[in-house]
């Protein structure tokens, strides 16, 4: 038995079940921002003990909820039986073991050791999330290839059905898949944010939740989207016209979340504009009167428009394009984890930049914008350095991010003309995380699932070093941390 297996078997037999039935302590932007400012203003390394102790208690609960989702029956296809998903589930179990067997980080020295563990968890989780997305896309590609042949038996897997024009996914199955990924990604989004916040405080002396100026972040996102667009099409990207009655708008939010969502919408708008108006290398006019930006533009394409408005309850960003729009029947598909990667109307720019410096460099399938969950603690925005095509999870994830603290993302499209995207940020920074509630029925099934994982031989790949960790009982269920 290797060290990883020994550490897993050292877990109390009923621990995972107890964690799965425990409720996560949901936090607000205001709570995280206030604690972050307290840590930074104290200029005392000992101040990091407070969030570290909270994370030591909270992370096992959140990790167990992610593990629980991998054993859920929410999917019409049994993904939990796939070797790739079993390996990922075992990795979550290893993460829980690592955290629970660490001593409570109640001193600056123990906090340093715990932070080293968090750095390890951050990298492991980045790879796990990308593997989930990539594995699902590979599975769907395999099923679609089978359905395209003559040997498909619909009684074996009712995921697809014949609609008279060919095989298409069952709408109820599509909704079930969307529900699964929405819950799974939301759990991991919140967990990654907590880890990223602590590492940012410890390593970089800043907190991720800040008072932001959306206009400044929009300008950076515009430059980033134009750069990848121009590289892909070999000519200047569409210009972007900005309209706002108040350039000094501010709100409490996560900078990377906001940049990532604005970038995603701009990228799609520019892609649609180029695809619609560049035919045989010649721009096509829709017969619209040009809008003057007051500045010269090298691009002859219709501009993308960004409107930023400061409302009483929300800060709203509208991004409009003249990219041809989508049919009404296609609108629901943009939020589908099955359809969005395959629709010709939803193609995304492949980024020519090669991935470097991470284990994802050797991935056999293009990574996608799920990588936003892997870069929160570092200055680099990973989703700008990875190919943005492949799984098609860009827009569904963008809406999850928007909704996580009470905002929203919606699209209105006019087929034959263009699309308007509305990104709303909820002003109430007391709004708690949109962390999925505990499902008691799913928790009851986890014991059998965990025992099966422990009985199977564990791959040495990705195993963690537990040699310097001490075995201690898990802290009691979190009752609340007043410092947040």
C-alpha positions as CSV (number, residue, x, y, z in Angstrom):
1,X,0.0,0.0,0.0
2,X,1.6,3.3,-1.1
3,X,1.5,6.5,1.1
4,X,-1.5,7.9,-0.8
5,X,-3.6,4.7,-0.1
6,X,-2.4,4.6,3.5
7,X,-3.5,8.2,4.0
8,X,-6.9,7.5,2.5
9,X,-7.5,4.5,4.6
10,X,-6.5,6.5,7.7
11,X,-9.7,8.6,7.2
12,X,-12.4,7.8,9.8
13,X,-15.0,5.5,8.0
14,X,-17.9,7.9,8.5
15,X,-16.0,11.2,7.9
16,X,-17.0,11.6,4.2
17,X,-20.6,10.9,4.9
18,X,-20.6,13.5,7.7
19,X,-18.9,16.1,5.5
20,X,-21.4,15.5,2.7
21,X,-24.3,16.1,5.0
22,X,-22.7,19.3,6.4
23,X,-23.7,22.6,4.9
24,X,-21.1,24.9,3.5
25,X,-20.7,28.3,5.1
26,X,-21.7,30.7,2.3
27,X,-19.9,34.0,2.3
28,X,-20.6,37.4,0.7
29,X,-18.3,39.7,-1.2
30,X,-18.5,42.1,1.6
31,X,-17.4,39.5,4.2
32,X,-14.4,38.4,2.1
33,X,-13.4,42.0,1.2
34,X,-13.6,43.1,4.9
35,X,-11.5,40.2,6.1
36,X,-9.0,40.7,3.3
37,X,-8.6,44.4,4.1
38,X,-8.2,43.5,7.8
39,X,-5.4,41.1,7.0
40,X,-3.6,43.6,4.7
41,X,-3.9,46.6,7.0
42,X,-2.7,44.7,10.0
43,X,0.6,44.1,8.3
44,X,1.0,41.1,10.5
45,X,1.6,37.6,9.2
46,X,-0.3,36.2,12.1
47,X,-3.5,37.8,10.8
48,X,-3.6,35.1,8.1
49,X,-4.3,32.6,10.8
50,X,-8.0,33.6,10.9
51,X,-8.8,32.8,7.2
52,X,-6.5,29.8,7.4
53,X,-8.4,28.2,10.3
54,X,-11.7,28.9,8.5
55,X,-10.4,27.2,5.3
56,X,-9.1,24.2,7.3
57,X,-12.7,23.7,8.5
58,X,-14.6,24.7,5.3
59,X,-12.6,23.1,2.5
60,X,-13.3,19.4,3.4
61,X,-17.0,20.2,3.3
62,X,-16.8,21.8,-0.1
63,X,-14.5,19.1,-1.5
64,X,-16.9,16.4,-0.3
65,X,-19.8,18.1,-2.1
66,X,-17.8,18.0,-5.3
67,X,-17.0,14.3,-4.7
68,X,-20.7,13.7,-4.0
69,X,-21.6,15.2,-7.4
70,X,-19.3,12.8,-9.1
71,X,-21.4,10.0,-7.7
72,X,-24.7,11.7,-8.5
73,X,-27.5,10.1,-10.6
74,X,-28.3,13.5,-12.2
75,X,-26.8,12.4,-15.5
76,X,-28.6,10.2,-18.0
77,X,-25.2,8.8,-18.9
78,X,-23.2,7.1,-16.2
79,X,-20.1,9.2,-16.2
80,X,-19.1,8.0,-12.8
81,X,-18.2,4.5,-14.3
82,X,-15.7,6.0,-16.6
83,X,-12.0,5.4,-15.5
84,X,-11.2,9.1,-16.0
85,X,-14.0,10.2,-13.7
86,X,-13.1,7.6,-11.1
87,X,-9.5,8.9,-11.1
88,X,-10.8,12.4,-10.6
89,X,-13.1,11.3,-7.7
90,X,-10.2,9.5,-6.1
91,X,-8.2,12.8,-6.4
92,X,-10.9,14.6,-4.5
93,X,-10.8,12.0,-1.8
94,X,-7.0,12.5,-1.6
95,X,-7.5,16.3,-1.3
96,X,-9.9,15.7,1.7
97,X,-7.4,13.4,3.3
98,X,-4.6,16.0,2.9
99,X,-6.6,18.8,4.5
100,X,-8.2,16.8,7.4
101,X,-4.9,15.2,8.4
102,X,-3.2,18.6,8.6
103,X,-3.1,20.2,12.1
104,X,-5.3,23.2,12.5
105,X,-3.2,26.2,11.3
106,X,-3.6,28.1,14.5
107,X,0.0,29.6,14.5
108,X,1.9,31.5,11.9
109,X,4.2,28.5,11.3
110,X,1.3,26.1,10.9
111,X,-0.4,28.7,8.6
112,X,2.7,28.6,6.4
113,X,2.5,24.8,6.1
114,X,-1.2,25.0,5.4
115,X,-0.6,27.6,2.7
116,X,1.9,25.2,1.0
117,X,-0.9,22.7,0.9
118,X,-3.2,25.2,-0.6
119,X,-0.7,25.8,-3.4
120,X,-0.7,22.1,-4.1
121,X,-4.5,21.9,-4.1
122,X,-4.8,24.9,-6.4
123,X,-2.7,23.1,-9.1
124,X,-4.5,19.8,-8.6
125,X,-7.9,21.4,-8.9
126,X,-6.9,23.2,-12.1
127,X,-6.1,19.9,-13.7
128,X,-9.2,18.2,-12.3
129,X,-11.6,20.8,-13.6
130,X,-10.1,20.8,-17.0
131,X,-10.1,17.0,-17.1
132,X,-13.8,17.0,-16.2
133,X,-14.6,19.3,-19.1
134,X,-12.3,17.6,-21.5
135,X,-13.5,14.1,-20.5
136,X,-17.1,15.1,-21.0
137,X,-16.4,16.4,-24.5
138,X,-14.5,13.3,-25.4
139,X,-17.4,11.2,-24.2
140,X,-19.9,13.2,-26.2
141,X,-17.7,13.0,-29.4
142,X,-17.6,9.2,-28.9
143,X,-21.4,8.9,-28.5
144,X,-22.0,11.2,-31.5
145,X,-19.7,9.1,-33.7
146,X,-21.6,6.0,-32.6
147,X,-24.9,7.6,-33.5
148,X,-23.6,8.6,-36.9
149,X,-23.0,5.0,-37.7
150,X,-25.4,2.2,-38.4
151,X,-24.8,0.2,-35.3
152,X,-26.5,2.6,-32.8
153,X,-29.0,0.9,-30.5
154,X,-31.2,3.6,-28.8
155,X,-32.3,1.2,-26.1
156,X,-28.7,1.1,-24.8
157,X,-28.5,4.8,-24.3
158,X,-31.5,7.1,-24.6
159,X,-29.4,10.2,-24.7
160,X,-30.1,10.7,-28.5
161,X,-33.2,10.1,-30.5
162,X,-34.3,10.3,-34.1
163,X,-36.2,13.4,-35.0
164,X,-36.8,12.7,-38.7
165,X,-33.8,14.7,-39.7
166,X,-31.2,12.7,-37.9
167,X,-30.0,12.0,-34.3
168,X,-30.4,14.8,-31.8
169,X,-30.0,14.9,-28.0
170,X,-33.1,14.4,-25.9
171,X,-34.1,17.8,-24.4
172,X,-34.7,16.4,-20.9
173,X,-31.3,14.7,-21.0
174,X,-29.7,18.0,-22.1
175,X,-31.4,19.7,-19.1
176,X,-30.1,17.0,-16.7
177,X,-26.5,17.5,-18.0
178,X,-26.8,21.2,-17.7
179,X,-28.1,20.9,-14.1
180,X,-25.2,18.6,-13.2
181,X,-22.5,20.9,-14.6
182,X,-24.1,24.0,-13.2
183,X,-24.0,22.5,-9.7
184,X,-20.6,20.9,-10.0
185,X,-18.9,24.0,-11.5
186,X,-20.6,26.3,-8.9
187,X,-19.2,24.1,-6.1
188,X,-15.7,24.3,-7.5
189,X,-16.0,28.0,-8.4
190,X,-16.6,28.9,-4.8
191,X,-13.9,26.6,-3.5
192,X,-11.4,27.9,-5.9
193,X,-12.3,31.5,-5.0
194,X,-11.6,30.8,-1.3
195,X,-8.3,29.1,-2.0
196,X,-7.3,31.9,-4.5
197,X,-8.2,34.6,-2.0
198,X,-6.0,33.2,0.7
199,X,-3.0,32.7,-1.6
200,X,-3.4,36.2,-3.0
201,X,-3.3,37.6,0.5
202,X,-0.4,35.4,1.5
203,X,1.8,35.5,-1.6
204,X,0.9,38.8,-3.3
205,X,-0.3,41.0,-0.5
206,X,-3.7,41.8,-2.1
207,X,-7.2,40.5,-2.0
208,X,-9.1,39.3,-5.0
209,X,-12.3,41.0,-4.0
210,X,-11.8,44.7,-4.5
211,X,-13.6,48.0,-5.3
212,X,-13.4,48.0,-9.0
213,X,-14.0,50.4,-11.9
214,X,-15.8,48.3,-14.6
215,X,-14.8,50.8,-17.3
216,X,-11.1,50.3,-16.7
217,X,-11.6,46.5,-16.8
218,X,-13.7,46.7,-19.9
219,X,-10.9,48.6,-21.7
220,X,-8.4,45.8,-20.8
221,X,-10.8,43.2,-22.0
222,X,-11.4,45.0,-25.3
223,X,-7.6,45.1,-26.0
224,X,-7.3,41.4,-25.1
225,X,-10.3,40.3,-27.3
226,X,-9.1,42.5,-30.2
227,X,-5.6,41.0,-30.0
228,X,-6.8,37.4,-30.3
229,X,-9.3,38.4,-33.0
230,X,-6.7,40.2,-35.1
231,X,-4.3,37.3,-34.8
232,X,-6.9,34.7,-35.8
233,X,-8.2,36.6,-38.9
234,X,-5.0,38.3,-39.9
235,X,-6.5,41.8,-40.0
236,X,-7.6,44.5,-37.6
237,X,-10.4,43.4,-35.2
238,X,-13.7,45.4,-35.1
239,X,-13.5,48.6,-33.1
240,X,-15.4,48.9,-29.9
241,X,-17.5,52.0,-29.1
242,X,-17.9,52.7,-25.4
243,X,-20.9,54.6,-24.0
244,X,-21.4,55.4,-20.3
245,X,-23.0,58.3,-18.5
246,X,-20.7,57.8,-15.5
247,X,-17.0,56.7,-16.2
248,X,-16.4,56.6,-12.4
249,X,-18.7,53.7,-11.7
250,X,-17.4,51.4,-8.9
251,X,-18.6,48.1,-7.4
252,X,-17.3,45.3,-5.2
253,X,-16.4,42.3,-7.2
254,X,-13.7,39.9,-8.3
255,X,-11.5,41.5,-11.0
256,X,-10.8,38.3,-12.9
257,X,-14.4,37.2,-12.9
258,X,-15.4,40.5,-14.4
259,X,-12.6,40.6,-17.0
260,X,-13.2,37.0,-18.0
261,X,-17.0,37.6,-18.6
262,X,-16.5,40.8,-20.6
263,X,-13.7,39.2,-22.6
264,X,-15.9,36.2,-23.4
265,X,-18.8,38.4,-24.6
266,X,-16.5,40.7,-26.6
267,X,-14.7,37.7,-28.2
268,X,-18.0,36.2,-29.3
269,X,-19.2,39.5,-30.7
270,X,-16.0,40.1,-32.7
271,X,-16.1,36.5,-34.0
272,X,-19.6,36.8,-35.1
273,X,-18.9,40.2,-36.8
274,X,-15.9,38.8,-38.7
275,X,-17.6,35.6,-39.7
276,X,-20.7,37.5,-41.0
277,X,-18.9,40.4,-42.8
278,X,-15.8,38.8,-44.1
279,X,-16.6,36.8,-47.2
280,X,-14.0,36.4,-49.9
281,X,-12.0,39.0,-48.0
282,X,-14.5,41.8,-48.6
283,X,-16.6,43.4,-45.8
284,X,-20.4,43.1,-46.4
285,X,-22.7,46.0,-45.6
286,X,-26.0,45.5,-43.8
287,X,-27.1,48.9,-45.1
288,X,-26.8,50.5,-41.6
289,X,-25.6,54.1,-41.1
290,X,-22.1,54.1,-39.5
291,X,-21.8,55.2,-35.9
292,X,-19.0,57.7,-35.3
293,X,-16.7,56.9,-32.5
294,X,-14.8,60.1,-32.7
295,X,-11.6,58.3,-33.4
296,X,-10.1,56.7,-36.4
297,X,-10.4,52.9,-36.8
298,X,-8.3,50.7,-39.0
299,X,-11.1,48.2,-39.3
300,X,-13.8,48.5,-41.9
301,X,-16.0,46.1,-40.0
302,X,-19.1,47.3,-38.1
303,X,-18.1,48.3,-34.6
304,X,-19.1,46.4,-31.5
305,X,-20.8,48.6,-28.9
306,X,-20.3,48.5,-25.1
307,X,-22.7,50.4,-22.9
308,X,-22.0,50.7,-19.2
309,X,-24.7,51.9,-16.9
310,X,-24.8,52.5,-13.1
311,X,-28.3,51.4,-11.9
312,X,-29.8,51.5,-8.4
313,X,-29.5,47.7,-7.9
314,X,-27.2,46.6,-10.7
315,X,-24.2,47.7,-12.7
316,X,-25.1,46.5,-16.2
317,X,-22.9,46.1,-19.3
318,X,-24.5,45.7,-22.7
319,X,-22.4,44.4,-25.6
320,X,-24.0,44.7,-29.0
321,X,-22.8,43.4,-32.4
322,X,-23.9,43.3,-36.0
323,X,-22.8,39.7,-36.4
324,X,-25.9,38.2,-38.0
325,X,-27.6,37.0,-34.8
326,X,-29.0,33.6,-34.1
327,X,-32.4,32.0,-34.8
328,X,-34.8,31.8,-31.8
329,X,-34.5,28.0,-31.9
330,X,-30.8,28.2,-31.3
331,X,-31.0,30.5,-28.2
332,X,-31.4,27.8,-25.6
333,X,-28.4,25.9,-27.0
334,X,-26.0,28.6,-26.1
335,X,-26.4,27.6,-22.4
336,X,-26.0,23.9,-23.2
337,X,-22.8,22.0,-22.3
338,X,-23.7,19.6,-25.1
339,X,-24.7,22.0,-28.0
340,X,-22.5,25.1,-27.4
341,X,-19.3,23.4,-28.5
342,X,-20.8,22.1,-31.7
343,X,-22.9,25.0,-33.1
344,X,-21.5,26.7,-36.1
345,X,-23.0,29.9,-34.8
346,X,-21.0,29.6,-31.6
347,X,-17.5,29.1,-32.8
348,X,-14.8,30.6,-30.7
349,X,-11.3,31.9,-31.5
350,X,-8.5,29.4,-31.1
351,X,-5.7,31.2,-29.3
352,X,-2.4,30.7,-31.1
353,X,-0.5,31.2,-27.9
354,X,1.0,27.9,-26.7
355,X,0.4,26.8,-23.2
356,X,3.6,26.7,-21.1
357,X,4.6,26.2,-17.5
358,X,1.8,23.9,-16.4
359,X,0.8,20.3,-16.5
360,X,-2.0,21.2,-18.9
361,X,0.6,21.8,-21.6
362,X,0.6,18.1,-22.4
363,X,-3.2,17.8,-22.7
364,X,-4.4,15.8,-25.6
365,X,-7.6,17.8,-26.1
366,X,-7.9,21.6,-26.3
367,X,-8.6,23.1,-22.9
368,X,-11.4,25.7,-22.5
369,X,-12.3,28.7,-20.5
370,X,-12.9,26.5,-17.4
371,X,-9.3,27.4,-16.8
372,X,-10.6,30.6,-15.1
373,X,-10.9,28.4,-12.0
374,X,-7.2,27.6,-12.1
375,X,-5.7,31.1,-12.2
376,X,-7.3,33.1,-9.4
377,X,-4.3,33.2,-7.2
378,X,-1.8,34.3,-9.9
379,X,-1.4,37.4,-11.9
380,X,-1.7,35.5,-15.2
381,X,-5.2,35.0,-16.7
382,X,-4.9,31.4,-17.8
383,X,-7.9,31.7,-20.1
384,X,-6.0,34.1,-22.3
385,X,-3.1,31.6,-22.7
386,X,-5.1,28.5,-23.5
387,X,-7.1,27.6,-26.7
388,X,-10.6,28.9,-26.3
389,X,-12.3,26.2,-28.4
390,X,-13.1,22.6,-27.7
391,X,-15.6,21.9,-25.0
392,X,-17.8,25.0,-25.6
393,X,-18.3,25.7,-21.9
394,X,-17.5,29.4,-22.3
395,X,-21.0,31.0,-22.1
396,X,-22.5,28.6,-19.7
397,X,-19.6,29.2,-17.3
398,X,-19.8,32.9,-17.8
399,X,-23.5,32.9,-16.7
400,X,-22.6,30.8,-13.6
401,X,-19.9,33.3,-12.7
402,X,-22.4,36.2,-13.1
403,X,-25.0,34.5,-11.0
404,X,-22.7,33.4,-8.2
405,X,-23.1,36.6,-6.3
406,X,-26.6,37.6,-7.5
407,X,-25.9,39.0,-11.0
408,X,-27.0,37.5,-14.3
409,X,-26.1,37.1,-18.0
410,X,-28.6,37.1,-20.8
411,X,-28.6,37.4,-24.6
412,X,-31.2,38.8,-27.0
413,X,-30.6,38.0,-30.7
414,X,-32.1,39.3,-33.9
415,X,-31.5,36.8,-36.6
416,X,-30.2,38.5,-39.7
417,X,-28.7,41.4,-37.8
418,X,-26.9,40.9,-34.5
419,X,-26.9,40.1,-30.7
420,X,-27.2,42.1,-27.5
421,X,-25.6,40.6,-24.4
422,X,-26.4,41.9,-20.9
423,X,-24.1,41.3,-18.0
424,X,-25.5,42.5,-14.7
425,X,-23.5,42.8,-11.4
426,X,-25.7,42.9,-8.3
427,X,-24.8,45.9,-6.2
428,X,-25.7,44.3,-2.8
429,X,-22.4,43.0,-1.6
430,X,-24.1,41.3,1.3
431,X,-25.5,38.7,-1.2
432,X,-24.2,35.2,-0.2
433,X,-22.5,32.8,-2.6
434,X,-24.8,30.8,-4.9
435,X,-23.4,27.6,-3.5
436,X,-25.6,24.5,-4.1
437,X,-27.5,23.2,-1.2
438,X,-26.8,19.7,0.3
439,X,-28.8,16.9,-1.2
440,X,-29.4,14.4,1.6
441,X,-30.3,11.5,-0.8
442,X,-27.0,11.9,-2.7
443,X,-25.1,12.1,0.6
444,X,-26.5,8.8,1.7
445,X,-25.0,7.0,-1.3
446,X,-21.5,8.4,-0.9
447,X,-20.2,5.7,1.6
448,X,-20.6,2.9,-0.9
449,X,-19.0,5.1,-3.6
450,X,-16.0,6.0,-1.4
451,X,-15.5,2.4,-0.3
452,X,-15.3,1.3,-3.9
453,X,-12.7,3.9,-4.7
454,X,-10.6,2.8,-1.7
455,X,-10.8,-0.8,-2.8
456,X,-9.5,-0.1,-6.3
457,X,-5.7,0.3,-6.9
458,X,-4.8,4.0,-7.1
459,X,-2.8,5.4,-9.9
460,X,0.6,6.8,-8.8
461,X,0.1,9.7,-11.2
462,X,-1.1,12.8,-9.4
463,X,-0.6,11.2,-6.0
464,X,0.3,13.6,-3.2
465,X,3.1,13.4,-0.7
466,X,1.7,12.9,2.7
467,X,4.9,12.1,4.5
468,X,5.2,15.4,6.4
469,X,1.5,15.6,7.4
470,X,0.2,14.6,10.8
471,X,-3.0,12.7,11.4
472,X,-5.5,14.7,13.4
473,X,-9.3,14.5,13.7
474,X,-11.4,16.7,11.4
475,X,-12.5,20.0,13.0
476,X,-16.1,20.2,14.0
477,X,-18.7,21.4,11.5
478,X,-18.4,25.2,10.9
479,X,-20.9,27.2,12.9
480,X,-19.9,30.5,11.4
481,X,-16.8,32.8,11.5
482,X,-17.6,36.2,12.8
483,X,-14.5,37.7,11.2
484,X,-16.1,37.2,7.8
